[in-house]
Amino acid sequence: MAEGFLMEVCVDSVESAINAERGGAGRLELCSSLLEGGLTPSLGLLQVVKQHVKIPVYVMIRPRGGDFLYSDQEVEVMRKDIELMKSHGADGLVLGALTEDGRVDTELCMELLAAARPLPVTFHRAFDVVHDPTIAVETLVSLGFQRVLTSGCDSSALEGLPVIKRIIDQAKGRIIVMPGGGITERNLQRILEGSAAQEFHCSARSNRESAMKFRNTCVTMGATFSAPEYGLKVADNSSYLNREDPDLPVCLEQTVLVWIPLGFLWLCAPWHLVSLCRSTRVTNKHLSKLYLCKQFVVSLLFLTAIAALAVTLGQDYGPSKDPPSTVKNPGVFYANPVLFAVTWILLLLCQEAVRRREGVVDSATLFVFWLLLVLCDIFPFQTLLREALALGEVRDVPRFCLFYISFALELIALILSAVADVPLEAKEVAKKNPEAGAAFLSRITFNWFNSMAVKGYKQPLTQEDMWELNESDSTAHINQRFQHFMESELAAARVRFQQQVKTKTAKNINKVRTEASTNDLSNGLGKGVSQNMLMMEEKGTKEDKKKKKKDKKEEEAYPNSWLVTTIYKTFKGILIKSAFLKLLQDLLSFVSPQLLKLMISFTQDSSRFAWEGYLYAVLLLVVAILQSLFLQQYFHQCFVLGMKVRTVLIASVYKKALVVSNDTRKESTVGETVNLMSADAQRFNDVTNFIHLIWSCPLQIALSIVFLWLELGPSVLAGLAVMVLMVPINGLLATKARKFQIENMKFKDKRLKIMNEILNGIKILKLYAWEPSFQTQVEDVRGQELKVMKKFAYLTSVSTFIFSCAPALVSLATFAVFVGVSSDNVLTAEKAFTSISLFNVLRFPLAMLPMLIAAIVQTGVSKKRLEKFLGGEDLESDIVRHDPSFGMFTVLINSPSFTFFQFVATVSLDIKPGRLVAVVGAVGSGKSSLMSALLGEMHSTKGFINIKGSLAFVPQQAWIQNATLRDNILFGSPCEEKRFQQVIQACALAPDLELLPGGVLTEIGEKGINLSGGQKQRVSLARAAYSQSDIYLLDDPLSAVDSHVGKHLFDKVIGPNGLLKDKTRILVTHGVSFLPYVDEIVVLVNGKVSEIGSYNSLRASKGAFSEFLDTYAKEQSNQYVLNPVLFQFFCSVLFSSVRLRKNSSLRKPEDVGEAKKGQRLIEKETMETGKVKFSVYLQYLRAMGWSYTIMVFVVYFIQNIAFIGQNLWLSDWTNDAVEYFNKTYPAQKRDTRVGVFGALGVAQGVFVFLGTLLLANASVAASRILHSRLLNNILRVPMVFFDTTPIGRVVNRFAKVVSLSYILTDFFPLSISLVAFGALRTLFVICLATPFFAIIIIPLAIVYYFVQRFYVATSRQMRRLQSVSCSPIYSHFGETVSGLSVIRAYGHQERFLKHNEKTIDENLKSVYPWIVSNRWLAIRLEFLGTLVVFFAALFAVISRKSLDSGLVGLSISYALNVTQTLNWLVRMTSELETNIVAVERVSEYAELENEAKWVTDTRPSEKWPEEGRLRFENYKVRYRPELDLVLHGITCDIDSTEKIGIVGRTGAGKSSLTNCLFRIIEAAEGRILVDDIDISTIGLHDLRNRLTIIPQDPVLFSGTLRMNLDPFDKFTDEDIWRVLELSHLKGYVSGLQEGLQHEVAEGGENLSVGQRQLLCLARALLRKSRILILDEATAAVDLETDNLIQTTIRKEFSHCTVLTIAHRLHSIMDSSRVMVLDAGKIVEFDSPSNLLDKQGHFYAMAKDAGITQQYTTAL
């Protein structure tokens, strides 16, 4: 018998081929249809078999069963098959051909052998039917066959043994003879011995058992199965996967599967142990039951390991009855227990380390270890069980028991490790912030967020529902880290910057020197040269400056490139962690397409075991779940990072603003700085969210290309080329879009600027009836804006078109090239769908990359702006020293020079403690600058200032915080009731408190909007008085208050007997009357101290001071000296003072205990809650137009049909591979396939394009309609609305309209087409492929619906909270900047920083949960999506017999995309809801109640009012329905041309009276008649156009001067010049370059207050009406302007009825009558002289103002 023999096995399936190889075959003969005696197999079968086996495969070439006579056609087929098999890897061929008379067909054989060369060829068993075997052998040898296969007869080899033996002898090794046919386990031995054959041939039945039995027979016979061409010795103990119930080899289970989990733990242990060693002091943290259970379970496991070792030792070395065996247990039985024992000890330590770590409730690594361990133990678990069941007994009882005991313990440990161990002290924290007490599983699935989602679903969330932040996410914590790194980075950057400056300067000097030396050789005088050099240097630097301006790209003049490194260093940890997660996710995203490929090849081959399919389905599920876990963690990290970056930037900008020097502060306006906080910080936030895509996109692109290349070879390049071409096109579109956006921003800014002005000056617009003019201005800008927006929308539709065509074009290009290159390339389902799923992976990075780069470029701009601001100069802290050793002076100024706005002051002063020093001087002499210098706000060039003690500062313009009155006065000091009351009394605030609705707890609006100027100033003074500082700097606090109040304040607070009598006070004042009472007077002239001394000494010295006194005291004869001359008072430039006197300050005091409606002036911004009403959607659709809406829907529907059609066509195309197998693929068919595929692709694009265009038009239309409705309504809303609504809120609504239309044009089309329909079509296709799937849809849909509803409710409310909690950050910042000098003076920077941190934290409390809510949703949806994939795959496996592989590929590749689609769908619906909220908010303001009609049917005559008679009849009025009356039944008659003065205390109702005349407030009862016409019966514009008012604050609008005087262009230029002359402005205006076209800045900033007041006078003169109202018109001007105005009014308005509301009584002493109001009633009404005689209210006021009886007689 031969030493070793080779077995050739005939197979007809992959399964039998693998079994044959496992059974020890050395070679395979591959055929199909074994039952027919074998036919040519399919090419696919050859390829799959070659993939799965390593031994040589010979292919049978036989076109049909039966005899071996072939027709020409069959020969042609055989020839083609030989070529095909040769080119696809056959190792040899088996063929046979006979003639009719039973000989070998030599001619045909020669032809076929020639075709087969160089492959070895075996002659088929056709040999058994030859006429004469001997001749046949000779013929075969001569032809060149290598083997012959024979049974010696036509049945079995056993019967033909003699013939076989004879042939072997005859062939003598020139040809190998193989016995074959009927060889079984039973007769193998006899055939082996009966012939001397080296090789045998038998056919394998597929089942594994027959192969195994066969092999065992051979092994028992002692044959070594050697395969000469393979050299494989078959291992004996392997367990096989290749059967219906697969298993793993035991040795693998005992080694590798044990090492995987243990290795993981050993890698992670050092980290735990280090932390254990670090915490040296043992924390007495409570030993929880959970912890004890964990340790107990591990201890038990340790015991099982010891027991396992003992069993092995006992078996090998213990006493036993049997004789000692030489065979010992294998080493694994020793190694494993030892490894486990050590591991369990290690684990005990790790668990202790976890317990000791602060704030840690469980360990991710330990959980993963237990999970791995349990998973790896499942394999031996089932092996042992199956073995026991098969044998009917347990072979190794002790080990069997120990294994199952430890498995149970491991399961318990896994469950325990999934539970959070929250220590008692952390339970409270966990209540306020569930994340702190969440276990690992809950953290990665965001389960801890469930309670918030449920709560948000049940009821609208409020700020109070938000959880506390994690310590690591709080502003204080992150900012501290950031500042730490920023200091070092910024310092380094400054050093770099200074070096650059040095080298530049050096270069410049050298340049100048060389030029100088060449120019001045002639001039030998050294002095001359140096002079010239100086000149040249100056010139050089000037030129350089010019160059700099030109070449902006040169280095910026500030330390740069430090911000990004600082951010990187601060957040290095998060960055690295998220990068790692992203990498894992990227790699996993390429696994799914490969699994899809395996899945398709599995469905193609029905001979493969079903378990393979189930395995692939489960793998798809596992990969998808892992992918989504990694992806969501990555997103979470990145979004939190973005949030943190935004937070530190906002906090840093705020911190910087508190210490920034005035020079730096002047460089950027408050608005710009707020922009740094909002826009620039937000940009950084957005970029950091996606920063990892910078490396991840190229990685994904590269990997996709590699995998695609493997699938389709070079044809991929065609598809890639299309994709790459898209990039520049997209880039081009993006730059165009950016251009449009910039243009659009310009219009938007312009429009919002006008809106801002309209809202700020709304009262003036109403009083003058100018609304229509401004409305058209806004509408014009809006029109231009919409034009640009339309262009932008069209551009978007083009890019959408490209984006939606891209996938179709890419796959078209690739497949067309692939099929076209060679006719051998057949598109199989595997190739097509694997490629398509890879193209889907590739789409995302290609789309993202250009967007990301654009975003990074934009962020670059923000980076520069932030670096410039944060790197700017700080305030020099050493200008003002606080050195207590400087003798007796509290304030010492030693000849410093200060510069401030090109103004240089040189002052030397020393002030002793407890003195009251007045500083006087003309306008612009440097009084306020002196104050700034004392505060350290000025830039000192030489000398120093020393101040002993703390400062309090009262600025000229009172700075009031948006807080309660009490908080404004306490200003962070603790409240002492007694002191507080003293201050209130002294500052004359007690009467005001009675009028304020909430007393001291009244909320003051932004910029103190509901207090009058005087009240603000008194609050500001009260703040200083309460602060108990050592030194008081009072910058003209008395100019804004009535004269008698001023006197009171001086007596009770500032003066020698006031509250502050023992403190050092420096008072800047214009009030001459106070000067005699001060200790010292400092007179400033042009920034220098001209004289110092007491009042009397200065009068006596006859210097500048006494001149000044004489000038102003002349006209006020001696007895009138005490009247305060308020010769200059800067009124607040801030617009808000337009609305100075607010309704709420007119409340009568009632029991303040019960908080009443209306007490809060500014109601909290209303926030819609719950679902957005369907009517809002309808409203938007209506605005878009129904026709548009329906067309859009239809177009998108057709597009989706095209999409599905294209994919079905592709799936059908791939079936051609089966149909045209081994045949030439017809070119015509190929062209049809490619053509239709392409056409359907383009059709989709075209329909998307159409849809987007329609939508663009529709949304622009909608935007136009919404905006004009809003604008139209806002201009018609009563004044009360503006009094109680911050301007920002209204402007916000206007800004919303725009962003809304953007979002809906940008966003909507993509979302509808890609998403809503996308989800539906996916489900449709899957159901089409596997109808079973329909059963699953319903439960999935239900789950989806609930998740979505929970999410949308919660997320929407959080977005609302977010935007509401964002505004306080900015408003607090604006407030801080405007009150900087006050905050710095009191030294309260720290308190404000803390407050800012708190405000930001409040915002983060809604931002963080919002981020989590997105992840919470995504992970749940992705889980649903993975289930869709899983079921699609599962049903494909179940029904694979009836499915074609194309449909399987289609349905699974669709399912793989479904997660993204579902995610988008929910995201879009919620985005849509969030954005529709904008429509809701816009419509809320568009539906506000209007004031009366502008024009009614009853119109007065053209000339009305001709006489100007006024009559009030029992006139009562209240500001808002819920408030009390302000005027209580006013009744009076005013005759034509009468001049009436109206006086009264603050809040007596003076301004309300004028408001009533203009119907700013409507009557509650009674009426007003003007020339016998009841004003309530005519239109508002008819009324307001015929009355004229010169308001308290001169409000101007940006635009030309002419527009400010005559917005409707009613008057000629001559008229306008005439009134300018009358109002003393002609000289000024004609001196301007543009004359009447001179541009007025916003709020008239570029005109002085006096000029503005004169312009208002010009407006009044132009209107020529018979009734004129002056509302404290001259309060804001100096005496000179006042004089001009008074004379003009007397002259020009002599024929009019004039009502004057006055603060200064002397301005109305010449009135015909004076009306005295008190608490809304007329208490006196008579001529001034009569009233003084009566000695009533008026007399008291006059006495306070120093107007005495003599004065009137003098009159």
Disulfide bonds with the S-S distance in Angstrom:
none
